[in-house]
Amino acid sequence: MVTPSFTCPEANCNKSFLRKEHLNRHMRGHDPIRPFKCKDCEKTFTRRPVYSPVSQDAT
């Protein structure tokens, strides 16, 4: 088994990752800035939505 070598530095967060880009993606979850907004429901995200609307029954 491969040992994860990138660990989240946040207090009380014990997550670790095999790849640095996965840690970077995880770290955005600790950041209060959510730059991406759903055009249909105004919900905000740390990552660009893959599809829209967020939920099929949002309408």
PDB file of N, CA, C and O in Angstrom, chain B, residues numbered from 101:
ATOM      1  N   MET B 101       0.846  -1.188   0.000  1.00  0.00           N
ATOM      2  CA  MET B 101       0.000   0.000   0.000  1.00  0.00           C
ATOM      3  C   MET B 101       0.889   1.249   0.000  1.00  0.00           C
ATOM      4  O   MET B 101       1.914   1.299   0.680  1.00  0.00           O
ATOM      5  N   VAL B 102       0.476   2.244  -0.770  1.00  0.00           N
ATOM      6  CA  VAL B 102       1.226   3.494  -0.860  1.00  0.00           C
ATOM      7  C   VAL B 102       0.801   4.408   0.283  1.00  0.00           C
ATOM      8  O   VAL B 102      -0.389   4.542   0.571  1.00  0.00           O
ATOM      9  N   THR B 103       1.763   5.026   0.921  1.00  0.00           N
ATOM     10  CA  THR B 103       1.489   5.920   2.046  1.00  0.00           C
ATOM     11  C   THR B 103       1.304   7.344   1.539  1.00  0.00           C
ATOM     12  O   THR B 103       2.159   7.855   0.816  1.00  0.00           O
ATOM     13  N   PRO B 104       0.194   7.997   1.908  1.00  0.00           N
ATOM     14  CA  PRO B 104      -0.009   9.395   1.506  1.00  0.00           C
ATOM     15  C   PRO B 104       1.086  10.282   2.083  1.00  0.00           C
ATOM     16  O   PRO B 104       1.462  10.139   3.247  1.00  0.00           O
ATOM     17  N   SER B 105       1.588  11.184   1.276  1.00  0.00           N
ATOM     18  CA  SER B 105       2.689  12.025   1.738  1.00  0.00           C
ATOM     19  C   SER B 105       2.342  13.509   1.850  1.00  0.00           C
ATOM     20  O   SER B 105       3.176  14.306   2.280  1.00  0.00           O
ATOM     21  N   PHE B 106       1.118  13.888   1.468  1.00  0.00           N
ATOM     22  CA  PHE B 106       0.698  15.287   1.566  1.00  0.00           C
ATOM     23  C   PHE B 106      -0.436  15.374   2.581  1.00  0.00           C
ATOM     24  O   PHE B 106      -1.536  14.881   2.332  1.00  0.00           O
ATOM     25  N   THR B 107      -0.169  15.997   3.717  1.00  0.00           N
ATOM     26  CA  THR B 107      -1.118  16.067   4.819  1.00  0.00           C
ATOM     27  C   THR B 107      -1.657  17.477   4.977  1.00  0.00           C
ATOM     28  O   THR B 107      -0.919  18.454   4.847  1.00  0.00           O
ATOM     29  N   CYS B 108      -2.950  17.577   5.257  1.00  0.00           N
ATOM     30  CA  CYS B 108      -3.592  18.871   5.470  1.00  0.00           C
ATOM     31  C   CYS B 108      -3.024  19.523   6.731  1.00  0.00           C
ATOM     32  O   CYS B 108      -3.000  18.891   7.787  1.00  0.00           O
ATOM     33  N   PRO B 109      -2.565  20.782   6.640  1.00  0.00           N
ATOM     34  CA  PRO B 109      -1.988  21.459   7.797  1.00  0.00           C
ATOM     35  C   PRO B 109      -3.018  22.068   8.750  1.00  0.00           C
ATOM     36  O   PRO B 109      -2.655  22.552   9.822  1.00  0.00           O
ATOM     37  N   GLU B 110      -4.284  22.048   8.374  1.00  0.00           N
ATOM     38  CA  GLU B 110      -5.322  22.647   9.222  1.00  0.00           C
ATOM     39  C   GLU B 110      -5.479  21.858  10.526  1.00  0.00           C
ATOM     40  O   GLU B 110      -5.403  20.630  10.538  1.00  0.00           O
ATOM     41  N   ALA B 111      -5.700  22.591  11.623  1.00  0.00           N
ATOM     42  CA  ALA B 111      -5.915  21.950  12.919  1.00  0.00           C
ATOM     43  C   ALA B 111      -7.165  21.080  12.865  1.00  0.00           C
ATOM     44  O   ALA B 111      -8.163  21.468  12.257  1.00  0.00           O
ATOM     45  N   ASN B 112      -7.124  19.943  13.475  1.00  0.00           N
ATOM     46  CA  ASN B 112      -8.237  18.992  13.568  1.00  0.00           C
ATOM     47  C   ASN B 112      -8.656  18.402  12.225  1.00  0.00           C
ATOM     48  O   ASN B 112      -9.742  17.832  12.118  1.00  0.00           O
ATOM     49  N   CYS B 113      -7.825  18.526  11.212  1.00  0.00           N
ATOM     50  CA  CYS B 113      -8.099  17.898   9.921  1.00  0.00           C
ATOM     51  C   CYS B 113      -6.960  16.918   9.671  1.00  0.00           C
ATOM     52  O   CYS B 113      -5.826  17.327   9.422  1.00  0.00           O
ATOM     53  N   ASN B 114      -7.253  15.663   9.736  1.00  0.00           N
ATOM     54  CA  ASN B 114      -6.219  14.641   9.622  1.00  0.00           C
ATOM     55  C   ASN B 114      -6.164  14.000   8.240  1.00  0.00           C
ATOM     56  O   ASN B 114      -5.671  12.881   8.098  1.00  0.00           O
ATOM     57  N   LYS B 115      -6.655  14.683   7.240  1.00  0.00           N
ATOM     58  CA  LYS B 115      -6.667  14.102   5.901  1.00  0.00           C
ATOM     59  C   LYS B 115      -5.290  14.184   5.262  1.00  0.00           C
ATOM     60  O   LYS B 115      -4.546  15.144   5.462  1.00  0.00           O
ATOM     61  N   SER B 116      -4.972  13.155   4.490  1.00  0.00           N
ATOM     62  CA  SER B 116      -3.721  13.155   3.751  1.00  0.00           C
ATOM     63  C   SER B 116      -3.970  12.580   2.359  1.00  0.00           C
ATOM     64  O   SER B 116      -4.928  11.838   2.142  1.00  0.00           O
ATOM     65  N   PHE B 117      -3.099  12.932   1.427  1.00  0.00           N
ATOM     66  CA  PHE B 117      -3.326  12.637   0.019  1.00  0.00           C
ATOM     67  C   PHE B 117      -2.044  12.144  -0.644  1.00  0.00           C
ATOM     68  O   PHE B 117      -0.938  12.472  -0.214  1.00  0.00           O
ATOM     69  N   LEU B 118      -2.212  11.360  -1.686  1.00  0.00           N
ATOM     70  CA  LEU B 118      -1.078  10.855  -2.452  1.00  0.00           C
ATOM     71  C   LEU B 118      -0.511  11.911  -3.390  1.00  0.00           C
ATOM     72  O   LEU B 118       0.680  11.900  -3.701  1.00  0.00           O
ATOM     73  N   ARG B 119      -1.362  12.815  -3.834  1.00  0.00           N
ATOM     74  CA  ARG B 119      -0.946  13.817  -4.821  1.00  0.00           C
ATOM     75  C   ARG B 119      -1.133  15.220  -4.271  1.00  0.00           C
ATOM     76  O   ARG B 119      -2.122  15.508  -3.598  1.00  0.00           O
ATOM     77  N   LYS B 120      -0.175  16.089  -4.565  1.00  0.00           N
ATOM     78  CA  LYS B 120      -0.233  17.461  -4.072  1.00  0.00           C
ATOM     79  C   LYS B 120      -1.452  18.206  -4.609  1.00  0.00           C
ATOM     80  O   LYS B 120      -2.058  18.995  -3.884  1.00  0.00           O
ATOM     81  N   GLU B 121      -1.820  17.965  -5.873  1.00  0.00           N
ATOM     82  CA  GLU B 121      -2.984  18.659  -6.436  1.00  0.00           C
ATOM     83  C   GLU B 121      -4.272  18.272  -5.715  1.00  0.00           C
ATOM     84  O   GLU B 121      -5.212  19.066  -5.670  1.00  0.00           O
ATOM     85  N   HIS B 122      -4.331  17.069  -5.152  1.00  0.00           N
ATOM     86  CA  HIS B 122      -5.514  16.661  -4.381  1.00  0.00           C
ATOM     87  C   HIS B 122      -5.553  17.403  -3.042  1.00  0.00           C
ATOM     88  O   HIS B 122      -6.621  17.799  -2.575  1.00  0.00           O
ATOM     89  N   LEU B 123      -4.383  17.586  -2.433  1.00  0.00           N
ATOM     90  CA  LEU B 123      -4.324  18.387  -1.211  1.00  0.00           C
ATOM     91  C   LEU B 123      -4.732  19.823  -1.511  1.00  0.00           C
ATOM     92  O   LEU B 123      -5.488  20.422  -0.747  1.00  0.00           O
ATOM     93  N   ASN B 124      -4.242  20.381  -2.613  1.00  0.00           N
ATOM     94  CA  ASN B 124      -4.593  21.763  -2.976  1.00  0.00           C
ATOM     95  C   ASN B 124      -6.098  21.901  -3.179  1.00  0.00           C
ATOM     96  O   ASN B 124      -6.694  22.881  -2.730  1.00  0.00           O
ATOM     97  N   ARG B 125      -6.718  20.932  -3.850  1.00  0.00           N
ATOM     98  CA  ARG B 125      -8.172  20.951  -4.060  1.00  0.00           C
ATOM     99  C   ARG B 125      -8.888  20.868  -2.716  1.00  0.00           C
ATOM    100  O   ARG B 125      -9.867  21.580  -2.493  1.00  0.00           O
ATOM    101  N   HIS B 126      -8.413  20.009  -1.821  1.00  0.00           N
ATOM    102  CA  HIS B 126      -9.001  19.862  -0.484  1.00  0.00           C
ATOM    103  C   HIS B 126      -8.885  21.160   0.315  1.00  0.00           C
ATOM    104  O   HIS B 126      -9.814  21.534   1.031  1.00  0.00           O
ATOM    105  N   MET B 127      -7.753  21.844   0.195  1.00  0.00           N
ATOM    106  CA  MET B 127      -7.524  23.069   0.965  1.00  0.00           C
ATOM    107  C   MET B 127      -8.521  24.158   0.614  1.00  0.00           C
ATOM    108  O   MET B 127      -8.842  24.991   1.462  1.00  0.00           O
ATOM    109  N   ARG B 128      -9.017  24.170  -0.609  1.00  0.00           N
ATOM    110  CA  ARG B 128     -10.033  25.172  -0.984  1.00  0.00           C
ATOM    111  C   ARG B 128     -11.298  25.007  -0.143  1.00  0.00           C
ATOM    112  O   ARG B 128     -12.039  25.971   0.048  1.00  0.00           O
ATOM    113  N   GLY B 129     -11.550  23.815   0.355  1.00  0.00           N
ATOM    114  CA  GLY B 129     -12.711  23.587   1.216  1.00  0.00           C
ATOM    115  C   GLY B 129     -12.590  24.283   2.562  1.00  0.00           C
ATOM    116  O   GLY B 129     -13.602  24.581   3.195  1.00  0.00           O
ATOM    117  N   HIS B 130     -11.372  24.544   3.007  1.00  0.00           N
ATOM    118  CA  HIS B 130     -11.139  25.261   4.265  1.00  0.00           C
ATOM    119  C   HIS B 130     -11.234  26.773   4.077  1.00  0.00           C
ATOM    120  O   HIS B 130     -11.350  27.512   5.054  1.00  0.00           O
ATOM    121  N   ASP B 131     -11.186  27.232   2.839  1.00  0.00           N
ATOM    122  CA  ASP B 131     -11.204  28.654   2.524  1.00  0.00           C
ATOM    123  C   ASP B 131     -12.656  29.141   2.410  1.00  0.00           C
ATOM    124  O   ASP B 131     -13.453  28.511   1.715  1.00  0.00           O
ATOM    125  N   PRO B 132     -13.012  30.235   3.068  1.00  0.00           N
ATOM    126  CA  PRO B 132     -14.396  30.714   2.985  1.00  0.00           C
ATOM    127  C   PRO B 132     -14.758  31.314   1.619  1.00  0.00           C
ATOM    128  O   PRO B 132     -15.937  31.535   1.344  1.00  0.00           O
ATOM    129  N   ILE B 133     -13.774  31.577   0.768  1.00  0.00           N
ATOM    130  CA  ILE B 133     -14.045  32.153  -0.550  1.00  0.00           C
ATOM    131  C   ILE B 133     -14.600  31.072  -1.468  1.00  0.00           C
ATOM    132  O   ILE B 133     -13.991  30.018  -1.648  1.00  0.00           O
ATOM    133  N   ARG B 134     -15.772  31.353  -2.047  1.00  0.00           N
ATOM    134  CA  ARG B 134     -16.428  30.424  -2.958  1.00  0.00           C
ATOM    135  C   ARG B 134     -16.735  31.193  -4.241  1.00  0.00           C
ATOM    136  O   ARG B 134     -17.817  31.765  -4.377  1.00  0.00           O
ATOM    137  N   PRO B 135     -15.788  31.211  -5.184  1.00  0.00           N
ATOM    138  CA  PRO B 135     -15.910  32.085  -6.345  1.00  0.00           C
ATOM    139  C   PRO B 135     -16.902  31.642  -7.423  1.00  0.00           C
ATOM    140  O   PRO B 135     -17.253  32.442  -8.290  1.00  0.00           O
ATOM    141  N   PHE B 136     -17.354  30.403  -7.388  1.00  0.00           N
ATOM    142  CA  PHE B 136     -18.244  29.924  -8.445  1.00  0.00           C
ATOM    143  C   PHE B 136     -19.672  29.850  -7.937  1.00  0.00           C
ATOM    144  O   PHE B 136     -19.941  29.271  -6.884  1.00  0.00           O
ATOM    145  N   LYS B 137     -20.597  30.451  -8.705  1.00  0.00           N
ATOM    146  CA  LYS B 137     -21.992  30.523  -8.290  1.00  0.00           C
ATOM    147  C   LYS B 137     -22.876  29.881  -9.351  1.00  0.00           C
ATOM    148  O   LYS B 137     -22.684  30.096 -10.548  1.00  0.00           O
ATOM    149  N   CYS B 138     -23.848  29.089  -8.901  1.00  0.00           N
ATOM    150  CA  CYS B 138     -24.812  28.487  -9.805  1.00  0.00           C
ATOM    151  C   CYS B 138     -25.721  29.584 -10.349  1.00  0.00           C
ATOM    152  O   CYS B 138     -26.262  30.382  -9.584  1.00  0.00           O
ATOM    153  N   LYS B 139     -25.886  29.624 -11.649  1.00  0.00           N
ATOM    154  CA  LYS B 139     -26.722  30.668 -12.252  1.00  0.00           C
ATOM    155  C   LYS B 139     -28.205  30.429 -11.996  1.00  0.00           C
ATOM    156  O   LYS B 139     -29.012  31.346 -12.148  1.00  0.00           O
ATOM    157  N   ASP B 140     -28.578  29.206 -11.607  1.00  0.00           N
ATOM    158  CA  ASP B 140     -29.985  28.885 -11.380  1.00  0.00           C
ATOM    159  C   ASP B 140     -30.429  29.048  -9.925  1.00  0.00           C
ATOM    160  O   ASP B 140     -31.526  29.538  -9.657  1.00  0.00           O
ATOM    161  N   CYS B 141     -29.566  28.635  -8.983  1.00  0.00           N
ATOM    162  CA  CYS B 141     -30.026  28.636  -7.586  1.00  0.00           C
ATOM    163  C   CYS B 141     -29.184  29.511  -6.657  1.00  0.00           C
ATOM    164  O   CYS B 141     -29.493  29.613  -5.470  1.00  0.00           O
ATOM    165  N   GLU B 142     -28.116  30.153  -7.178  1.00  0.00           N
ATOM    166  CA  GLU B 142     -27.263  31.051  -6.408  1.00  0.00           C
ATOM    167  C   GLU B 142     -26.372  30.333  -5.389  1.00  0.00           C
ATOM    168  O   GLU B 142     -25.672  30.999  -4.626  1.00  0.00           O
ATOM    169  N   LYS B 143     -26.377  28.997  -5.353  1.00  0.00           N
ATOM    170  CA  LYS B 143     -25.488  28.275  -4.455  1.00  0.00           C
ATOM    171  C   LYS B 143     -24.052  28.510  -4.917  1.00  0.00           C
ATOM    172  O   LYS B 143     -23.797  28.602  -6.118  1.00  0.00           O
ATOM    173  N   THR B 144     -23.099  28.609  -3.963  1.00  0.00           N
ATOM    174  CA  THR B 144     -21.711  28.875  -4.319  1.00  0.00           C
ATOM    175  C   THR B 144     -20.835  27.649  -4.077  1.00  0.00           C
ATOM    176  O   THR B 144     -21.159  26.787  -3.260  1.00  0.00           O
ATOM    177  N   PHE B 145     -19.708  27.590  -4.813  1.00  0.00           N
ATOM    178  CA  PHE B 145     -18.824  26.434  -4.781  1.00  0.00           C
ATOM    179  C   PHE B 145     -17.370  26.873  -4.795  1.00  0.00           C
ATOM    180  O   PHE B 145     -17.047  27.978  -5.230  1.00  0.00           O
ATOM    181  N   THR B 146     -16.500  26.000  -4.319  1.00  0.00           N
ATOM    182  CA  THR B 146     -15.064  26.266  -4.385  1.00  0.00           C
ATOM    183  C   THR B 146     -14.494  25.818  -5.725  1.00  0.00           C
ATOM    184  O   THR B 146     -13.426  26.279  -6.128  1.00  0.00           O
ATOM    185  N   ARG B 147     -15.201  24.919  -6.424  1.00  0.00           N
ATOM    186  CA  ARG B 147     -14.758  24.458  -7.737  1.00  0.00           C
ATOM    187  C   ARG B 147     -15.815  24.766  -8.780  1.00  0.00           C
ATOM    188  O   ARG B 147     -17.002  24.867  -8.471  1.00  0.00           O
ATOM    189  N   ARG B 148     -15.371  24.913 -10.015  1.00  0.00           N
ATOM    190  CA  ARG B 148     -16.281  25.178 -11.126  1.00  0.00           C
ATOM    191  C   ARG B 148     -17.238  23.990 -11.268  1.00  0.00           C
ATOM    192  O   ARG B 148     -16.787  22.845 -11.316  1.00  0.00           O
ATOM    193  N   PRO B 149     -18.544  24.240 -11.335  1.00  0.00           N
ATOM    194  CA  PRO B 149     -19.503  23.141 -11.488  1.00  0.00           C
ATOM    195  C   PRO B 149     -19.275  22.387 -12.804  1.00  0.00           C
ATOM    196  O   PRO B 149     -18.972  22.990 -13.833  1.00  0.00           O
ATOM    197  N   VAL B 150     -19.424  21.085 -12.751  1.00  0.00           N
ATOM    198  CA  VAL B 150     -19.248  20.255 -13.934  1.00  0.00           C
ATOM    199  C   VAL B 150     -20.495  20.299 -14.799  1.00  0.00           C
ATOM    200  O   VAL B 150     -20.414  20.191 -16.023  1.00  0.00           O
ATOM    201  N   TYR B 151     -21.629  20.454 -14.172  1.00  0.00           N
ATOM    202  CA  TYR B 151     -22.883  20.512 -14.904  1.00  0.00           C
ATOM    203  C   TYR B 151     -23.789  21.539 -14.256  1.00  0.00           C
ATOM    204  O   TYR B 151     -23.567  21.956 -13.119  1.00  0.00           O
ATOM    205  N   SER B 152     -24.810  21.942 -14.992  1.00  0.00           N
ATOM    206  CA  SER B 152     -25.790  22.899 -14.490  1.00  0.00           C
ATOM    207  C   SER B 152     -27.160  22.476 -14.982  1.00  0.00           C
ATOM    208  O   SER B 152     -27.241  22.026 -16.125  1.00  0.00           O
ATOM    209  N   PRO B 153     -28.216  22.575 -14.247  1.00  0.00           N
ATOM    210  CA  PRO B 153     -28.289  23.059 -12.875  1.00  0.00           C
ATOM    211  C   PRO B 153     -27.690  22.069 -11.883  1.00  0.00           C
ATOM    212  O   PRO B 153     -27.406  20.923 -12.229  1.00  0.00           O
ATOM    213  N   VAL B 154     -27.500  22.527 -10.636  1.00  0.00           N
ATOM    214  CA  VAL B 154     -26.904  21.708  -9.597  1.00  0.00           C
ATOM    215  C   VAL B 154     -27.751  20.461  -9.370  1.00  0.00           C
ATOM    216  O   VAL B 154     -27.218  19.358  -9.249  1.00  0.00           O
ATOM    217  N   SER B 155     -29.031  20.631  -9.315  1.00  0.00           N
ATOM    218  CA  SER B 155     -29.946  19.513  -9.104  1.00  0.00           C
ATOM    219  C   SER B 155     -30.981  19.501 -10.218  1.00  0.00           C
ATOM    220  O   SER B 155     -31.423  20.557 -10.671  1.00  0.00           O
ATOM    221  N   GLN B 156     -31.361  18.329 -10.654  1.00  0.00           N
ATOM    222  CA  GLN B 156     -32.348  18.228 -11.715  1.00  0.00           C
ATOM    223  C   GLN B 156     -33.710  18.756 -11.268  1.00  0.00           C
ATOM    224  O   GLN B 156     -34.490  19.223 -12.099  1.00  0.00           O
ATOM    225  N   ASP B 157     -34.009  18.690  -9.961  1.00  0.00           N
ATOM    226  CA  ASP B 157     -35.295  19.190  -9.490  1.00  0.00           C
ATOM    227  C   ASP B 157     -35.153  20.572  -8.851  1.00  0.00           C
ATOM    228  O   ASP B 157     -35.945  20.934  -7.981  1.00  0.00           O
ATOM    229  N   ALA B 158     -34.162  21.337  -9.271  1.00  0.00           N
ATOM    230  CA  ALA B 158     -33.976  22.699  -8.747  1.00  0.00           C
ATOM    231  C   ALA B 158     -34.993  23.664  -9.334  1.00  0.00           C
ATOM    232  O   ALA B 158     -35.205  24.752  -8.800  1.00  0.00           O
ATOM    233  N   THR B 159     -35.620  23.265 -10.435  1.00  0.00           N
ATOM    234  CA  THR B 159     -36.571  24.175 -11.084  1.00  0.00           C
ATOM    235  C   THR B 159     -37.973  23.988 -10.561  1.00  0.00           C
ATOM    236  O   THR B 159     -38.893  24.676 -11.002  1.00  0.00           O
TER     237      THR B 159
END
